[in-house]
Amino acid sequence: MQNLVTDLLVTLAYGVVGVVLMAVGYVLVDVATPGKLHELIWTERNRNAALLLTSNLAGVGIIVVAAIAASEDDFLLGLVGAAAYGIVGLVIMALAFVLLDALTPGKLGTLLVDQQPHPAVWVSAMVHLATGAIIAAAIS
């Protein structure tokens, strides 16, 4: 029974770290997007903004899962690693967004608020996912 309680507490701690990192990712996407992200997605049903946010959340999730898997049953190392690698991943995703924005015509932030689906948003979303996968591979 004690193992069950311990495992549940460990799971809770990892879950909290993951949710906090996803919240930070949400804020970063909100900063990169003109307007309020929650209004764009939930009120205006903007698919471009939703795609970028979901790719960011998935990228963070990939990183956190890899950090947990690489912790080799060392809870403290796993928890600190998940948080640290998650922050590094978010920073790299933000830098990749800025770099992609600088190398392509127009402003990605403006394209994100367009009501019409735009292919550039798919490219930016894939950058988020690929970044998460690269960091996950580096962890293991």
N, C-alpha and C positions, 0 to 999 in steps of 0.2 A: 504494500500500500504506500509505503514511503517513496518508492521509486516512481509511482504514479504521480504523487504530489510534486516531487522534484521535477519530473518530466513536464508536467503541466506548467510549473513556474518558469522553467527554461523556455518552453514554447511561448508563454506569455511575454517574456522578456524579448525574445526574438521578434515576436509580432509587434510589440511596441516600437522597437528600433525600425522595423520595416515600414510601419505606418508613419512614423515621424519622418523618415527619409522620403517617403512618397509625398508627404505634406510639403517638404522643402522643394521637391521636384515640381509640385503644383505651383508653388509661389514663383519659382524660376520661370515656368512657362507663362504664368500670369504677367510677370514683368516683361517678358519678350513679346507679349501680345498687346496691341493697342486696345484699350477698353478693359472691361472687367471680364475675366475668363468665365466666371460662373454665369454671367448673363449671356455671353456668347454661346455657351454650350447648352445651358438648361432653359433659357428663355428664347434665344434666337435660333437654337438648334443648328448652330454652325458646325458643319462636318469637318472643316479644315482644322478648327481649334480642337475639336474632340479627337481627331486623329493624332495631332501632335501631342496632346496631353496623354493619350493612352500609350503612345510609343514611349514617352518619357517614363511613365509608371511601369511599363513592362521592362524597360532597360534597368530601372532601379531594382525591380523584383529579381531579375536575372542575376544581378550583382550580389544581392543579399543572399539568395539561394546558394550561389557559389561560395560565398564567405562562410556560410553555415556548414556546408558540406566539407570545406577544407579545414574546419576547426579541429577535426580529429578528436571529438568528444571533450575538448577543453572549452568549457562554457564561457569563461571570461575572455579567452582569446577569440572565440567565435563571435561573441557579442561586440567586443571592441573592433574586431576585424570587419564585421558586417557594417558597423557605423562608419569606420574609417574608409573602407573601400566604397561604401555608398556615397559618402561626401566627395571622394575623389572622382567617382563616376559622374556625379552631378556637375562637378566643375568642368570635367572634360566634355560632357554633353553640351554645357553652356558655351564653352570655347568653340566646339565644333559648329554649333549653331551660328555663332558670330563669324567664324571663318567662312562657312557656307554662304552666309548673307553677304560677306564682303566680296566673295568670288563670283557671285551670280548677279544678273541684272535685277533691278527693283529691290524692294525691301521685303524680306520674308515676313516680318511682323504684319505688314499691310496685307500680304496675300492671305495670311491666316484669318483675317476678319472678313474676307470676301465671302459672300454667300454661295458663290459658285465653287464647286470643288476645283482645286488647282493642283496640277502634277508636282509642283515644287514642294508642296506640303508632304507628299508621299516621299520625296527624296529626303527631306528634313527628318521625317519620321524614321526612315531607314537608318539615318545617321545615328539617331538615338538608340535604336535596337542594336546596331552593329557596335556602337560604343559599349553598351552593356555587355554584349557577348565577348568583346575583346578583353575587357577588364575581368570578366568571369574566367576566361581562359588563363589570364595572367595570375589569377588567384590560385588556381589548382596546379 
